[in-house]
Amino acid sequence: METKETAQGGKTTQKIQLVKGEFTPSEAAHVLMGLIDEKINFHKIQRLQIWEGNHGSKTDQLDGRIQELELEKKKAHEFINITRGLGQKLSINGVLEISVA
């Protein structure tokens, strides 16, 4: 993974090349679904930890984010299925940008 560090307007940012390359539809599905599922699970664990601390806590923000990710997962799956029928490969370029808030 390639990382770059830059300074912009007083903020420090780091870019991490997480995914890059051409993939068959099956490979792309495996990579993308794994990443999305991991993020969904992260939010579910956060929600559970909040609930364990206080059963009356509101987790609307986490619930909303989980729903957004589930929708994105569905969209990605539909897109990959279209390419599967065409016999084409998919190019994925996934860069994470981390900055100091």
C-alpha positions in Angstrom: 0.0 0.0 0.0 1.3 3.4 -1.0 1.0 6.1 1.6 1.6 9.8 1.1 1.7 12.6 3.6 1.0 16.2 2.7 0.3 19.4 4.5 -2.6 21.5 3.2 -3.8 24.7 4.9 -2.5 23.6 8.3 -4.1 20.2 8.1 -2.1 17.0 7.9 -3.4 14.4 5.6 -2.4 10.9 4.7 -3.5 8.9 1.7 -3.5 5.2 1.7 -4.0 3.2 -1.5 -6.2 0.5 -0.2 -7.3 -1.2 -3.4 -6.0 -0.8 -6.9 -6.2 -3.0 -9.9 -8.4 -4.9 -12.3 -10.6 -7.7 -11.0 -13.0 -10.3 -12.3 -16.5 -9.6 -11.2 -16.2 -12.4 -8.6 -13.0 -11.0 -7.2 -14.4 -7.4 -7.2 -17.5 -8.7 -5.3 -15.3 -10.4 -2.7 -13.2 -7.3 -2.2 -16.0 -4.8 -2.1 -18.5 -6.8 -0.1 -15.7 -7.6 2.4 -14.9 -3.9 2.9 -18.5 -2.8 3.2 -19.4 -5.7 5.6 -16.4 -4.8 7.8 -17.6 -1.2 8.0 -21.2 -2.3 8.8 -19.9 -4.6 11.5 -17.9 -1.8 13.0 -21.0 0.3 13.3 -23.0 -2.6 14.8 -20.4 -3.1 17.4 -20.4 0.6 18.2 -24.2 0.5 18.5 -24.0 -2.5 20.8 -21.4 -0.9 23.0 -23.6 2.2 23.4 -26.6 0.1 24.2 -24.7 -1.9 26.8 -23.8 1.3 28.5 -27.3 2.7 28.5 -30.3 0.7 27.1 -32.1 4.0 26.5 -29.5 5.5 24.3 -30.4 6.7 20.9 -28.4 5.1 18.1 -30.3 6.8 15.2 -27.1 8.1 13.6 -25.4 4.6 13.6 -28.6 3.0 12.4 -28.8 5.5 9.6 -25.2 4.8 8.6 -25.7 1.1 8.6 -28.7 1.5 6.3 -26.7 3.7 4.0 -23.9 1.1 3.8 -26.5 -1.7 3.2 -27.8 0.4 0.3 -24.4 1.0 -1.1 -23.7 -2.7 -0.8 -26.8 -3.5 -2.8 -25.9 -0.9 -5.5 -22.3 -2.4 -5.8 -23.7 -5.9 -6.0 -26.1 -4.9 -8.8 -23.4 -3.2 -10.8 -21.1 -6.1 -10.5 -23.8 -8.5 -11.7 -24.3 -6.4 -14.8 -20.6 -6.7 -15.7 -20.7 -10.4 -14.9 -23.1 -10.9 -17.8 -20.9 -8.9 -20.1 -17.7 -10.8 -19.3 -15.7 -7.7 -18.4 -13.2 -7.0 -15.7 -13.7 -4.2 -13.2 -11.1 -1.6 -12.2 -11.1 -0.6 -8.6 -9.2 2.4 -7.2 -9.8 2.8 -3.5 -7.9 5.6 -1.8 -8.5 6.4 1.9 -7.7 10.0 2.8 -7.1 10.6 6.5 -6.8 14.1 7.9 -6.5 15.7 11.3 -9.8 17.2 12.3 
